[in-house]
Each structure stands twice: as structure tokens, then as C-alpha cells.
Amino acid sequence: MDGPHPSWLDLALVLAERLKPAWRLLKRHGSPEAVLRVSPQELEAAGLRPEEAAEIASGRAGERAAREFARLKKRGANVLTFASDAFPACLREVFDPPLALYVAGEPEALAGPAVGIVGARRPTAYGRAVAEKLAGDLARRGLVVVSGLALGIDAAAHWGALRAGGRTVAVLGSGLDVVYPRENRGLAAKIVAEGGAVVTEQPLGAEPLGFRFPLRNRLISGLSLGIVVVEAAERSGSLITARLALEQGREVMAVPGPVTSPLCRGTHGLLKAGAAVVESWEDVAEALPAPWRDGLLAGREDATRTEFADADLSPEERRVRDLIPPDAEVHVDDLAEAVEFSVAELLAVLLSLELKGLVAAGPGKLYRRRL
């Protein structure tokens, strides 16, 4: 716990969503301890609302912070204030950095190097497979995968990193005790159990209200060396993350897709605006700053495709791969009869196996093993 800096938490609990006036006060007075001694009138003159000024000046914020510490400790969570040595260095560089971060899992996972992967909540099978493979490939090479725990591309990216044995960080737009969406609570627990982290700037009990997600998005980009957008409509929240990444000096990348797909209009707009084209993990590495780019690509010539044969596949991927003999082709209808899930799910699994280089599709809906 970040016990030596409780005054930062005092301010964070009152001004987590009012960071401009908070940082204005900190710059003027030099420290949160000094801000806590300022009169209500001066706090209001600096832009605080009367109720915010009253809570800070009365000392009630300190009482609330003590309760928050106790609740976090009971949950086994951490709070990293801006003054903490463990506060992510990359977040110190962004505009209006958070005063405090609440962390479930390993704070070390926030130190990176990391790449953010974001995209549509209702992706195509193609988008989901690309996100999972890309995340897995990056995680195998030591990069942390950052995303927002949303349904769709976010979840696929988290799972891709986990199945590759890597670390992933989920950034919430709510409190640690209000994991959203509910369907991904198991995923959040898995992320923590596998050495990653679930992080938020919102205190315990904070609900996933709409205005908190753009705030969340700036943390996704801020924690990352670059952002990869996989499928995004023209008005997607992922485009907000990409814009924030540009403002923060981060690399912006996008995965191309079918020109007829509404889910690709946002990503193609990014590509037209100069975003780097991503078809593989090497493309991501090429777009990163020199130290990380050179380190990642140095071992590329030694990589072999057999790494994917031994990859940590999902149970569905393993099941379908094992149904295809090494020396024969199998029709998709025969595979559909042999598996326990829908045809749509089967096609998504086959696409994922294709992208991993484990199977190949031939004429007549026939599939063969490649490794």
C-alpha cells in the first residue's frame, strides 16, 4: 500500500475527475499537504466547487482516505499515488495525470514496456482472431498487452496475452469492486492470477458511468508505447483512444480489413491519416521507438513457425486442430459434426488457427494441418 503519501489519496478521492483544478492547486502550493491547508475561499477561487472545497478544508477527505486504505487492504489491492516510486513513469508524462491509481494484481506489470490493443465491442470473427493472435505474439516477446476489459476486441487481446503465458493489464472506468462488464469478471480475476494487473483511477464503489470511459482511455494509451486499433466504426470509442495516444506522443497503428465492413471505417480512417499498417507483430515492433524496436526485431531471424505449434491454444483451438490429421484434408462440414460448438464458433476457431499458421484452408472448404 502507498501508505507514506496519504495526502495524495485525500485529494484523489475528492478530485479524481477534476484534475485540472487539482494540478493547478498543486503547482501553486507545491504539495498536497499544502493544498489541504488552503482556505475554502481560495480553493473555490482556484476552480473547485463549494462542496469540494468544504470537504478538503474540513478534513473529511482524510477520514475518507483512511477508510479507503482499510477497504483496499482488505481486498489485497494497492494504491499508487503520484508521489510513489512505483507510479508508472509513462503516466507522469501525460496531460492531467491521475493523482492515484488503484491496482489489483502486480504493480510491476504497469512498468511495461507495453502495447495497447483496442477495438470494437462486437467484432467480426476476423477481428477477434487477429486481436488474440497479435496480443499473443507480442506477449511471447515480453511486451505487456494493455486494454480496457470491454467485450469484443479488448477481451480477445487480454485472452491472447494470457494464453501465450504473458502479462496483460486491464484499465477500468469504474472502481476495482465494480468490474464492468460483469461478463468479464472471470477474465479480470484470471489477469490478476497470472501476474498482470487490473487498474483504475476511480475509487472503490465508482460506477461505470459513460463520462469515465474517455478518462479510462487516456490511461490505456498513457501506459502504452503505442496503440493498435483492430476494427472500429466511424464513431468508436477506440478512435478516442487513438486521438489521445497521438496527443501523448504515442504511436498509433491500425489493422486493415474489408472495405465493405462498417467496423473497418474507423481503422481505415486512421490509416488514411497516417497510422502504421499492422498485419503482424513485426509491424508493431517496427512502429515502436528505437530501443524497443531494435530489441524485439533482433531475434526475428531466429524465430521459427514451430513456436506456434507449441503455443498455449484455447481448448477449442486444440480440439479443432487435433481433428485434422497431419496427412489429410478435412471438410468443414465434417469438423462441424465432430465439435460441440456452433458453426460460427468453428469458423472463428479455424480462422484463428490459420492466423497462427497451424492450419490452411483449401478449395472446397477443405482444411489441412500445416504443423
Order of alpha helices (4+ residues) and beta strands (2+ residues): alpha-alpha-alpha-alpha-alpha-alpha-beta-alpha-beta-beta-alpha-beta-alpha-beta-alpha-beta-alpha-beta-alpha-beta-alpha-beta-alpha-alpha-alpha-alpha-beta-alpha-alpha-beta-beta
